Amino acid sequence: MKVSVTYNENLNELPPGSYQLIRDAVILAVKSYIYNNVYLEIGGPDLQLSDTVVNIISGYEGAQEELDKLLETKIAKLMFMSNRKSMTDYVTLLMR
């Protein structure tokens, strides 16, 4: 799976090194969607798919939990640190 992140004004404050983290979140979101909304809803293991495809898709089972953890930790930290106002307020609070 390949994810491309293109320029968006809303992403201006994100450091370029964070794009890999965003990419990882997108990949996990897609895997979660495939497993929960496609695979399970249309028949899951009973589908007439090759064993290879079933093995790959069934490996996506924990993707939502991984995504939730990533969003709560690294992505939340990235969003906070990339927001100038939040960081300015935080540093001001620390200096009091």
ABEGO torsion letter per residue (X at the ends): XBBBBBBBAAAAABBAAAAAAAAAAAAAAAAAAAAAAAAAAAGEAABBBBAAAAAAAAAAAAAAAAAAAAAABAAAAAAAAABAAAAAAAAAAAAX
